Amino acid sequence: MSSLEFTSTEYYREISDLADDLYSEALEQNDNDHDMAIEAIHDGLLHEVVDSHQWVIYTYSNELVEQFSANAEAFKDIYDNESIGAIVADQGLEALKPIIAYFAMYQDLTEAISEIEVN
């Protein structure tokens, strides 16, 4: 199986690992201050990780993120029907795939980081 193909279990393992790594990195960058680390994560680190992740970048993987994520409709919190229609009309249905994957993965990571915060 290539790194672009993955199962649901592998997807959630990656989310958990990314959340742990992101939190550790943010703590390290912020003198182990929990509140500052969480702020740094939400001020840009989370976006950087998701935006550059191969599963968001590659179309085949986008479809798997959408399939496995419990948050596949998270993009609808940002894009209204009119905006979605405009994207599809201008760029085709394929243009929605990375958008769906980005917001699904972003939300999944946000939830995983929140679980770390609780523990």
N, C-alpha and C positions, 0 to 999 in steps of 0.2 A: 504494500500500500504506500503510495507516495505521500509526502507531507501535505499535499493539497487534498487528499482524500482522508476522511476520518469518520469515526462512529460517534454516536451520541455520548458514549462514555468518555471517549477521547476528547470530545469538545468540552465537556464539563471539567475534565481533568486539566485541560489547558486553561480554562477560565480560572480555576482554583490556583493553579501555578502562577498565572499572570498576576492575579490579585495579591498573592503572597509576595512575589517579587517586587511588584509595584509599591506595596506597603513598606517592605524592607528598604527599598531604595529611597522612598520619601522620608522614612525615619532617619536614615543615614544622612541625607541632605539637610535635615532640619534638627540636628543635635538631639535625636531621639525624642523630640517633642511631638506627642501624638496629634494634638490639635493642628499644629503647623504642618505636619505630614499629610493629614487629611485635606487640609486647605490646598496644599501643593498638588495633591492628586487631582482635585477637582478644578484647580486653576490651569491645568494644562497637561500634566503627566498622563492622565487617563486618555485624553484625546490623542496624544502622540502615540501611545501604545496601540490603541485601536486603529487609528488612521493608517499606521504603517504595517499592520499585521497582514500576513499573506492571505489569511482567510477572508479578509475584507477586500483585498486588492484583486484576487483572482476569481473570475466569474463562476467557475465550477465550485469553488469553495463557498462563495456567497450563498449558493443554493443550499448547501449543507448547513450553513449557519442558520439560515431561515428555517430549515426543516427541524433542526434540533433545539433551537433557542425557545425558551418559554416567553420571550419578549420580541417575537418576530414582527409584532405590530407597533413597536415602540416608535418607529419613524412617524406614525400618525399623530404623535404628540407634537411634532415639529411641522410636518407638512399637512396642509388641509387638502381636501379633494381637488380643489382648483389647481393648487400647486403641483400635485401629483399628476393631474391631467395634462398640465403644461409640459412637465418633464417628459411624459410618455409621448405627447404630440410632437415635441421638438427633437427628442433623442431616441425614442423607441422604448419598449418595455425593458430591454436590457439595462438601460440607464438606472432603473430603480433597484436592481439587484445589489450593487455595492452600498446604496443608501440604506436599504433594509438590513443588510448584514452589519453595517457600521452601527446603527442605532440599537440593533438587537444585542450585539456583542458589548456595546457600551453599557447598556442597561444590565446585562448579565454580570459584567465586571463590577458595576456600581453595587449591585446586590451582594456579590461575593466579598467586596471590600467592607460593606456594612456588617457582614457576618464576622469578619476579622475584628472589627471595632468592638463588637459585642463580647467576643472572647478575649 
